[in-house]
Amino acid sequence: MRRLLLAAFAFAPLPAMAGALDQPMVEPTIVPAPVAPGRVLAFTLRGGAAVSPTYFGSDEYEVGPDLGFALNRLRLGPLDIGNDDPNFVSTGFGLRGSFRYISEREGRDVENVADLDDIDAALELGLGASYDTESFGVFADVRRGFGGHESYVAELGADAYLRPSDRLTLRAGPRALFADDDYAQTYFGTPGYTAEGGLISAGAEVGAVYQLNDSWGLDGAVTYEKLMGDAADSPISLDDDQFGARLGITREIDFRF
């Protein structure tokens, strides 16, 4: 009898449990797993016009094209550079590409110096390192020339940043250009004057970028360079103070694949 009572007590709750199982089941919410980020290539192109001396050391100026390129975003395999936030400000150490185009120079265009050889146009390509904060940045670039000269040049610079609004960025800072003997002799040497490398020029640059919308913007800068050393003493240099200005339209291009 005692065993029967215990058995009845043990199985008494079963009808209640069976009733609960008859109620409709609530389906669990399935949260989809995050999609792996795809491949992204985003960059900014700049095209416009620039005013610069006719040649290094000239006291006359000419108008020519202005071209620029900046990598904004690269996500490809293990590489993940930049940020999808358009207002993101990159800080810390980084690598950067560097290039400069130097137009050709005809010997007959140089005043007061005879028997100068013509110099073909040159393209300088290289890499640099930078360190940026929200308020200032510094950089160092090294480039090698192809075409008109095959020398090495190094450029050092720093900038202070000011952002009056989300669309406008102002910057200003010093610049210095160093080059080897071959570069100095190519652009400042004459049949009777040997130019040695070192500090070629020192100056400053003031620039501004205004973002018209998410894709288009304006980018301009004014530069000043003071020729130094043998570059300044060369008979080719009629004016040691070299000014320049550029203004271009920028277009951001974004590929996602």
Backbone as numpy.savetxt, mean C-alpha at the origin, in Angstrom:
# Nx Ny Nz CAx CAy CAz Cx Cy Cz
-46.42 -61.88 49.36 -47.25 -60.68 49.36 -46.39 -59.43 49.36
-45.34 -59.47 50.08 -44.44 -58.31 50.14 -43.81 -58.07 48.79
-43.47 -59.15 48.09 -42.87 -59.00 46.77 -43.86 -58.41 45.80
-45.15 -58.77 45.88 -46.15 -58.23 44.99 -46.33 -56.74 45.20
-46.35 -56.31 46.45 -46.49 -54.88 46.75 -45.33 -54.08 46.19
-44.17 -54.60 46.33 -42.99 -53.90 45.81 -43.05 -53.81 44.31
-43.49 -54.88 43.66 -43.58 -54.86 42.21 -44.61 -53.86 41.74
-45.77 -53.80 42.42 -46.81 -52.85 42.05 -46.33 -51.43 42.22
-45.60 -51.15 43.26 -45.07 -49.82 43.52 -44.06 -49.42 42.44
-43.28 -50.38 42.05 -42.25 -50.08 41.07 -42.82 -49.75 39.71
-43.90 -50.41 39.31 -44.45 -50.20 37.98 -45.61 -49.21 37.96
-45.98 -48.66 39.10 -47.10 -47.72 39.14 -46.87 -46.49 38.28
-45.70 -45.90 38.22 -45.52 -44.68 37.44 -45.60 -44.89 35.94
-45.57 -46.11 35.44 -45.48 -46.33 34.01 -46.63 -45.73 33.22
-47.90 -45.82 33.67 -48.97 -45.19 32.89 -48.77 -43.70 32.72
-48.30 -43.01 33.75 -48.06 -41.57 33.65 -46.97 -41.27 32.62
-45.95 -42.06 32.64 -44.86 -41.87 31.68 -45.34 -42.15 30.26
-46.18 -43.16 30.11 -46.70 -43.45 28.78 -47.54 -42.31 28.25
-48.32 -41.68 29.14 -49.12 -40.53 28.72 -48.23 -39.38 28.24
-47.12 -39.16 28.90 -46.21 -38.08 28.50 -45.60 -38.36 27.15
-45.34 -39.60 26.86 -44.75 -39.94 25.57 -45.72 -39.74 24.42
-47.03 -39.71 24.73 -48.01 -39.50 23.68 -48.09 -38.04 23.22
-47.51 -37.08 23.95 -47.55 -35.67 23.59 -46.64 -35.41 22.38
-46.99 -34.43 21.53 -46.13 -34.14 20.37 -44.72 -33.73 20.79
-43.73 -34.22 20.08 -42.32 -33.92 20.39 -41.95 -32.55 19.81
-41.16 -31.78 20.53 -40.64 -30.49 20.05 -39.33 -30.76 19.32
-39.28 -30.44 18.00 -38.08 -30.71 17.23 -36.97 -29.72 17.61
-35.77 -30.22 17.81 -34.66 -29.33 18.18 -34.28 -28.40 17.03
-33.82 -27.19 17.37 -33.37 -26.22 16.37 -31.96 -26.58 15.92
-31.78 -26.72 14.63 -30.48 -27.09 14.08 -29.77 -25.81 13.61
-28.65 -25.52 14.23 -27.86 -24.34 13.85 -26.85 -24.77 12.81
-26.90 -24.19 11.60 -25.95 -24.62 10.57 -24.52 -24.28 10.95
-23.64 -25.16 10.59 -22.22 -24.92 10.86 -21.75 -23.73 10.04
-20.85 -22.91 10.58 -20.36 -21.75 9.83 -19.69 -22.17 8.53
-20.00 -21.42 7.47 -19.43 -21.73 6.17 -17.97 -21.28 6.13
-17.13 -22.13 5.64 -15.71 -21.78 5.54 -15.54 -20.60 4.60
-14.72 -19.61 4.96 -14.54 -18.44 4.11 -13.99 -18.82 2.75
-14.51 -18.18 1.70 -14.06 -18.45 0.35 -12.81 -17.66 0.01
-12.44 -17.71 -1.25 -11.25 -17.00 -1.72 -11.62 -15.56 -2.08
-10.76 -14.63 -1.69 -11.04 -13.21 -1.89 -9.78 -12.53 -2.42
-9.96 -11.67 -3.40 -8.89 -10.80 -3.88 -9.49 -9.42 -4.07
-9.05 -8.47 -3.25 -9.56 -7.11 -3.31 -8.38 -6.14 -3.37
-8.46 -5.17 -4.27 -7.37 -4.22 -4.42 -7.93 -2.88 -4.90
-7.09 -1.86 -4.81 -7.47 -0.51 -5.24 -6.54 -0.06 -6.35
-7.11 0.44 -7.44 -6.35 1.01 -8.54 -6.50 2.53 -8.52
-5.42 3.23 -8.87 -5.46 4.69 -8.93 -4.96 5.14 -10.29
-5.68 6.07 -10.89 -5.26 6.63 -12.16 -5.55 8.12 -12.20
-4.59 8.89 -12.70 -4.78 10.33 -12.73 -3.61 11.01 -13.42
-3.29 12.22 -13.00 -2.22 13.02 -13.59 -1.27 13.50 -12.50
0.00 13.69 -12.90 1.03 14.13 -11.97 1.88 15.21 -12.63
2.35 16.13 -11.81 3.27 17.18 -12.24 4.60 16.94 -11.55
5.69 16.91 -12.31 7.01 16.63 -11.75 8.08 17.30 -12.61
9.31 17.43 -12.11 10.38 17.99 -12.93 10.60 17.17 -14.19
11.01 17.82 -15.27 11.23 17.15 -16.54 12.26 16.03 -16.40
13.27 16.23 -15.57 14.24 15.19 -15.21 14.78 15.57 -13.83
15.50 14.67 -13.19 16.05 14.95 -11.86 16.99 16.15 -11.94
16.69 17.18 -11.14 17.50 18.38 -11.12 17.04 19.47 -12.06
16.00 19.21 -12.84 15.52 20.21 -13.79 14.76 21.33 -13.07
14.76 22.52 -13.69 13.97 23.62 -13.16 12.69 23.81 -13.98
12.41 22.88 -14.89 11.19 22.89 -15.68 10.33 21.67 -15.31
9.02 21.82 -15.52 8.09 20.78 -15.08 7.23 20.30 -16.24
6.74 19.07 -16.11 5.89 18.49 -17.13 4.75 17.72 -16.45
3.69 17.48 -17.22 2.54 16.73 -16.74 2.57 15.34 -17.36
2.38 14.32 -16.53 2.38 12.95 -17.00 1.34 12.13 -16.28
1.23 10.85 -16.61 0.24 9.99 -15.96 0.64 9.63 -14.54
-0.35 9.34 -13.73 -0.13 8.88 -12.36 -0.89 7.57 -12.17
-0.19 6.52 -11.79 -0.79 5.21 -11.59 -0.41 4.68 -10.22
-1.33 3.95 -9.60 -1.05 3.37 -8.28 -1.83 2.08 -8.08
-1.35 1.25 -7.18 -1.98 -0.03 -6.86 -1.79 -0.32 -5.38
-2.85 -0.81 -4.73 -2.77 -1.19 -3.32 -3.57 -2.46 -3.10
-2.97 -3.44 -2.43 -3.66 -4.69 -2.10 -4.43 -4.49 -0.80
-5.76 -4.71 -0.84 -6.59 -4.51 0.34 -6.91 -5.82 1.06
-7.15 -6.89 0.29 -7.62 -8.14 0.89 -7.16 -9.31 0.05
-6.59 -10.33 0.70 -6.20 -11.55 0.02 -6.48 -12.72 0.96
-7.39 -13.60 0.54 -7.70 -14.81 1.30 -7.65 -15.97 0.32
-6.56 -16.73 0.39 -6.33 -17.82 -0.55 -5.56 -18.91 0.17
-6.26 -20.02 0.45 -5.62 -21.10 1.19 -5.18 -20.63 2.56
-3.92 -20.84 2.91 -3.44 -20.41 4.24 -3.22 -18.90 4.35
-3.22 -18.20 3.22 -3.00 -16.75 3.24 -4.29 -16.03 3.62
-4.18 -15.13 4.58 -5.34 -14.32 4.99 -4.83 -12.94 5.36
-4.88 -12.03 4.40 -4.33 -10.68 4.56 -5.46 -9.67 4.45
-5.48 -8.71 5.36 -6.49 -7.67 5.33 -7.72 -8.04 6.14
-8.80 -7.28 5.91 -10.03 -7.45 6.68 -11.21 -7.07 5.81
-12.36 -7.76 6.03 -13.55 -7.48 5.23 -14.24 -6.18 5.64
-13.92 -5.66 6.82 -14.52 -4.42 7.29 -13.93 -3.25 6.51
-14.74 -2.47 5.76 -14.18 -1.36 4.98 -13.57 -0.27 5.85
-13.94 -0.18 7.11 -13.40 0.84 8.01 -12.22 0.32 8.84
-11.77 -0.89 8.52 -10.67 -1.49 9.28 -9.37 -0.70 9.05
-8.64 -0.43 10.12 -7.35 0.27 10.05 -6.27 -0.71 10.44
-5.39 -1.04 9.51 -4.33 -1.99 9.77 -3.28 -1.38 10.69
-2.87 -2.12 11.71 -1.85 -1.66 12.64 -0.82 -2.77 12.84
0.34 -2.38 13.38 1.40 -3.34 13.62 2.36 -3.44 12.44
3.21 -4.48 12.48 4.19 -4.69 11.43 3.55 -5.32 10.20
4.09 -5.00 9.03 3.56 -5.56 7.80 4.56 -5.47 6.67
4.33 -6.25 5.62 5.12 -6.19 4.39 4.35 -5.42 3.33
5.06 -4.78 2.43 4.42 -3.98 1.40 5.23 -4.07 0.11
4.53 -3.96 -1.00 5.20 -3.85 -2.28 5.56 -2.41 -2.57
6.56 -2.20 -3.41 7.00 -0.84 -3.72 7.44 -0.78 -5.18
6.98 0.24 -5.90 7.42 0.42 -7.28 7.45 1.91 -7.61
8.28 2.25 -8.61 8.38 3.63 -9.08 8.75 3.60 -10.56
8.13 4.48 -11.31 8.43 4.60 -12.74 9.17 5.90 -12.98
10.28 5.82 -13.71 11.08 7.00 -14.06 11.05 7.13 -15.57
10.57 8.25 -16.07 10.47 8.43 -17.52 11.85 8.61 -18.14
11.92 8.44 -19.45 13.18 8.54 -20.17 13.71 9.98 -20.15
15.00 10.09 -20.37 15.63 11.41 -20.44 16.52 11.47 -21.67
16.29 12.45 -22.50 17.14 12.67 -23.66 18.25 13.64 -23.31
19.46 13.31 -23.71 20.60 14.14 -23.35 20.48 15.57 -23.81
19.83 15.80 -24.97 19.70 17.16 -25.51 18.76 18.02 -24.68
17.93 17.39 -23.82 17.00 18.16 -22.99 17.67 18.76 -21.76
18.87 18.30 -21.42 19.56 18.81 -20.23 20.30 20.09 -20.60
19.98 21.17 -19.92 20.58 22.46 -20.22 22.01 22.55 -19.69
22.84 23.27 -20.41 24.20 23.62 -19.99 25.15 22.44 -19.91
24.74 21.25 -20.33 25.63 20.08 -20.32 25.54 19.41 -21.68
26.69 19.22 -22.33 26.72 18.62 -23.66 27.20 17.17 -23.58
26.93 16.43 -24.66 27.41 15.06 -24.83 26.88 14.09 -23.78
25.66 14.31 -23.33 25.04 13.37 -22.40 24.32 12.28 -23.18
24.42 11.06 -22.68 23.71 9.95 -23.30 22.23 9.99 -22.92
21.42 9.45 -23.83 20.00 9.29 -23.51 19.83 8.17 -22.48
18.82 8.31 -21.64 18.52 7.28 -20.63 17.12 6.77 -20.88
16.99 5.46 -21.02 15.67 4.85 -21.22 14.82 4.97 -19.96
13.54 4.78 -20.13 12.64 4.74 -18.97 13.01 3.55 -18.07
12.78 3.72 -16.79 13.13 2.68 -15.82 11.94 2.37 -14.93
11.86 1.11 -14.55 10.84 0.66 -13.60 11.54 0.06 -12.40
11.27 0.61 -11.22 11.84 0.09 -9.98 10.81 -0.78 -9.28
11.21 -1.99 -8.93 10.35 -2.93 -8.22 11.04 -3.41 -6.96
10.27 -3.58 -5.88 10.87 -4.04 -4.64 9.85 -4.31 -3.56
10.36 -4.51 -2.36 9.54 -4.80 -1.20 9.93 -3.86 -0.06
9.05 -3.77 0.92 9.33 -2.93 2.08 8.67 -3.48 3.32
9.05 -2.90 4.44 8.46 -3.24 5.73 7.89 -1.97 6.35
6.80 -2.13 7.10 6.16 -0.96 7.70 5.66 -1.29 9.10
5.48 -0.25 9.87 4.85 -0.38 11.19 3.86 0.77 11.32
2.60 0.43 11.61 1.55 1.45 11.65 0.76 1.37 12.95
0.35 2.54 13.41 -0.65 2.66 14.46 -1.79 3.50 13.86
-2.80 3.78 14.66 -3.90 4.60 14.14 -3.49 6.05 13.93
-2.39 6.48 14.55 -2.02 7.90 14.46 -0.71 8.15 13.71
0.13 7.13 13.49 1.37 7.35 12.75 1.86 6.02 12.16
2.80 6.14 11.22 3.38 4.96 10.60 4.77 5.26 10.07
5.61 4.23 9.96 6.95 4.35 9.39 7.14 3.22 8.38
8.02 3.43 7.39 8.26 2.39 6.40 9.68 2.48 5.86
10.16 1.37 5.30 11.45 1.29 4.64 11.28 0.39 3.43
11.61 0.91 2.22 11.47 0.16 0.98 12.83 0.01 0.30
13.02 -1.13 -0.35 14.21 -1.36 -1.18 13.73 -1.79 -2.56
14.25 -1.12 -3.61 13.84 -1.41 -4.97 15.06 -1.60 -5.88
14.84 -2.39 -6.94 15.87 -2.57 -7.96 15.33 -2.03 -9.28
16.18 -1.34 -10.02 15.77 -0.76 -11.27 15.90 -1.72 -12.44
15.01 -1.56 -13.41 15.05 -2.32 -14.65 14.84 -1.35 -15.81
15.70 -1.44 -16.81 15.56 -0.55 -17.95 16.62 0.54 -17.94
16.21 1.77 -17.65 17.12 2.91 -17.66 18.26 2.79 -16.67
18.04 2.13 -15.56 19.12 1.86 -14.60 18.85 0.51 -13.95
19.91 -0.14 -13.51 19.79 -1.44 -12.86 20.45 -1.39 -11.49
20.19 -0.31 -10.79 20.79 -0.07 -9.49 19.78 -0.35 -8.38
20.25 -0.24 -7.14 19.40 -0.40 -5.97 19.18 0.95 -5.29
17.94 1.17 -4.89 17.61 2.38 -4.15 16.84 1.97 -2.89
16.92 2.81 -1.89 16.19 2.59 -0.64 15.48 3.87 -0.26
14.25 3.75 0.19 13.46 4.91 0.59 12.96 4.72 2.01
13.16 5.72 2.83 12.68 5.72 4.21 11.64 6.82 4.37
10.63 6.57 5.19 9.61 7.59 5.39 8.79 7.36 6.63
8.05 8.37 7.01 7.15 8.30 8.16 5.96 9.20 7.88
4.84 8.88 8.49 3.62 9.67 8.29 2.86 9.80 9.60
2.28 10.98 9.81 1.29 11.19 10.85 -0.08 11.15 10.19
-1.04 10.46 10.80 -2.38 10.30 10.21 -3.39 11.14 10.98
-4.32 11.70 10.24 -5.44 12.44 10.82 -6.69 12.04 10.06
-7.73 11.65 10.79 -8.98 11.19 10.17 -10.14 12.06 10.66
-10.40 13.16 9.99 -11.51 14.03 10.41 -12.87 13.37 10.29
-13.00 12.38 9.39 -14.26 11.66 9.21 -13.95 10.25 8.74
-15.00 9.43 8.61 -14.81 8.06 8.15 -14.36 8.02 6.69
-14.63 9.08 5.94 -14.31 9.10 4.52 -12.99 9.80 4.19
-12.49 10.64 5.08 -11.31 11.45 4.78 -10.14 11.05 5.67
-8.99 10.79 5.03 -7.75 10.49 5.75 -6.65 11.43 5.26
-6.01 12.14 6.19 -4.90 13.03 5.87 -3.61 12.43 6.41
-2.51 12.68 5.71 -1.21 12.17 6.18 -0.11 13.15 5.77
0.95 13.15 6.53 2.09 14.02 6.24 3.31 13.49 6.96
4.47 13.58 6.28 5.68 13.11 6.93 6.91 13.25 6.06
8.09 12.98 6.63 9.36 13.14 5.91 9.67 11.95 5.00
10.55 12.19 4.03 11.01 11.16 3.11 12.52 11.32 2.89
13.21 10.21 2.62 14.64 10.24 2.29 14.92 9.13 1.28
15.69 9.44 0.23 16.02 8.49 -0.82 17.52 8.26 -0.85
17.93 6.99 -0.78 19.33 6.59 -0.86 19.52 5.73 -2.11
20.72 5.80 -2.71 20.99 5.01 -3.90 22.49 4.72 -4.00
22.82 3.71 -4.82 24.22 3.33 -4.97 24.91 4.22 -6.02
26.22 3.95 -6.25 27.00 4.80 -7.14 26.49 4.76 -8.58
26.06 3.58 -9.04 25.60 3.47 -10.43 24.37 4.34 -10.68
23.47 4.39 -9.72 22.28 5.24 -9.86 22.69 6.71 -9.93
23.54 7.11 -9.00 23.98 8.52 -8.97 24.68 8.91 -10.26
25.54 8.04 -10.79 26.25 8.36 -12.01 25.32 8.39 -13.22
24.31 7.51 -13.22 23.38 7.46 -14.35 22.61 8.76 -14.48
22.11 9.30 -13.37 21.21 10.45 -13.45 21.89 11.78 -13.15
23.08 11.77 -12.52 23.72 13.03 -12.16 25.16 13.15 -12.66
25.70 12.08 -13.24 27.06 12.12 -13.76 27.13 12.76 -15.14
28.26 13.36 -15.46 28.51 13.96 -16.77 29.89 13.50 -17.25
30.26 13.79 -18.51 31.60 13.40 -18.96 32.72 13.93 -18.09
32.51 15.05 -17.42 33.56 15.59 -16.57 33.25 15.56 -15.09
32.19 14.86 -14.70 31.79 14.86 -13.29 31.32 13.46 -12.90
31.93 12.91 -11.86 31.57 11.59 -11.35 30.74 11.76 -10.08
29.53 11.23 -10.12 28.63 11.33 -8.96 28.65 10.03 -8.18
28.79 10.14 -6.87 28.78 8.97 -6.00 27.43 8.87 -5.29
27.10 7.65 -4.87 25.82 7.40 -4.23 25.81 7.83 -2.77
24.73 7.48 -2.11 24.50 7.89 -0.72 23.12 8.48 -0.60
23.01 9.52 0.18 21.73 10.22 0.32 21.51 11.10 -0.91
20.53 10.75 -1.71 20.25 11.48 -2.95 19.34 12.68 -2.69
18.31 12.50 -1.87 17.38 13.60 -1.60 16.69 13.37 -0.26
16.20 14.46 0.31 15.41 14.42 1.55 14.30 15.45 1.41
13.14 15.11 1.92 12.02 16.02 1.78 10.82 15.59 2.59
9.64 15.86 2.04 8.40 15.57 2.76 7.27 15.35 1.77
6.23 14.71 2.24 5.03 14.46 1.42 3.79 14.70 2.26
2.80 15.38 1.67 1.50 15.61 2.30 0.44 15.04 1.36
-0.41 14.18 1.89 -1.39 13.53 1.05 -2.75 13.45 1.71
-3.77 13.14 0.90 -5.14 13.01 1.38 -5.87 11.98 0.53
-6.73 11.21 1.18 -7.60 10.25 0.50 -9.03 10.52 0.94
-9.92 10.73 -0.04 -11.33 10.94 0.27 -12.16 9.87 -0.43
-12.91 9.10 0.35 -13.73 8.02 -0.18 -15.10 8.56 -0.56
-15.37 8.60 -1.88 -16.67 9.10 -2.35 -17.80 8.16 -1.99
-17.57 6.86 -2.16 -18.52 5.83 -1.77 -17.73 4.54 -1.53
-18.41 3.40 -1.50 -17.72 2.15 -1.19 -16.75 1.73 -2.28
-16.88 2.27 -3.49 -16.04 1.83 -4.60 -15.10 2.91 -5.15
-15.51 4.18 -5.11 -14.76 5.25 -5.74 -14.21 6.23 -4.71
-13.06 6.83 -5.05 -12.46 7.80 -4.15 -11.50 8.72 -4.89
-10.94 9.69 -4.16 -9.94 10.61 -4.67 -8.68 10.48 -3.83
-7.51 10.49 -4.49 -6.24 10.34 -3.80 -5.27 11.36 -4.38
-4.76 12.26 -3.53 -3.83 13.28 -4.00 -2.67 13.47 -3.04
-1.58 14.05 -3.54 -0.42 14.30 -2.70 0.42 15.42 -3.30
1.14 16.12 -2.44 2.12 17.13 -2.83 3.45 16.74 -2.21
4.53 16.79 -3.01 5.84 16.35 -2.53 6.88 17.46 -2.67
7.88 17.38 -1.81 9.03 18.29 -1.90 10.28 17.48 -1.63
11.30 17.64 -2.49 12.58 16.96 -2.32 13.71 17.97 -2.45
14.68 17.83 -1.58 15.89 18.65 -1.64 17.04 17.74 -2.05
17.63 17.99 -3.23 18.75 17.17 -3.67 19.93 17.37 -2.73
20.64 16.27 -2.45 21.72 16.31 -1.47 23.02 15.78 -2.10
24.15 16.11 -1.47 25.44 15.52 -1.84 25.81 15.77 -3.28
26.33 14.69 -3.93 26.77 14.81 -5.32 25.62 15.09 -6.26
24.42 14.69 -5.90 23.26 14.99 -6.75 23.02 16.49 -6.82
23.18 17.16 -5.70 22.99 18.61 -5.67 24.13 19.35 -6.36
25.37 18.80 -6.26 26.54 19.47 -6.83 26.70 19.22 -8.32
25.92 18.32 -8.89 26.07 17.96 -10.30 25.71 19.14 -11.21
26.46 19.31 -12.32 26.09 20.34 -13.30 24.71 20.13 -13.89
24.19 18.92 -13.81 22.86 18.64 -14.33 21.78 19.32 -13.49
22.03 19.44 -12.19 21.02 19.96 -11.27 20.98 21.47 -11.31
19.98 21.99 -12.01 19.80 23.44 -12.08 19.00 23.98 -10.91
18.26 23.09 -10.24 17.45 23.50 -9.08 17.44 22.36 -8.08
18.00 22.62 -6.90 18.05 21.57 -5.87 16.69 21.32 -5.24
15.78 22.26 -5.35 14.44 22.12 -4.77 13.50 21.53 -5.82
13.03 20.33 -5.58 12.20 19.61 -6.53 10.80 19.42 -5.95
9.81 19.90 -6.68 8.42 19.81 -6.23 7.64 18.85 -7.13
6.55 18.32 -6.59 5.70 17.44 -7.37 4.29 17.43 -6.80
3.34 17.05 -7.61 1.94 16.95 -7.17 1.25 15.91 -8.03
0.28 15.23 -7.45 -0.50 14.25 -8.20 -1.94 14.24 -7.68
-2.86 13.85 -8.56 -4.26 13.70 -8.19 -4.86 12.59 -9.04
-5.47 11.63 -8.38 -6.03 10.50 -9.12 -7.36 10.05 -8.56
-8.08 9.30 -9.38 -9.34 8.67 -8.99 -9.04 7.22 -8.63
-9.59 6.75 -7.53 -9.36 5.38 -7.10 -10.62 4.55 -7.31
-10.40 3.27 -7.59 -11.50 2.32 -7.78 -11.15 1.04 -7.05
-12.01 0.65 -6.11 -11.81 -0.60 -5.38 -12.47 -1.75 -6.12
-11.72 -2.82 -6.33 -12.20 -4.00 -7.05 -12.13 -5.20 -6.11
-13.23 -5.95 -6.05 -13.35 -7.06 -5.09 -13.80 -8.31 -5.84
-12.93 -9.34 -5.87 -13.27 -10.64 -6.46 -13.44 -11.66 -5.33
-14.56 -12.38 -5.36 -14.83 -13.46 -4.40 -15.21 -14.69 -5.20
-14.42 -15.76 -5.03 -14.63 -16.95 -5.86 -14.31 -18.22 -5.07
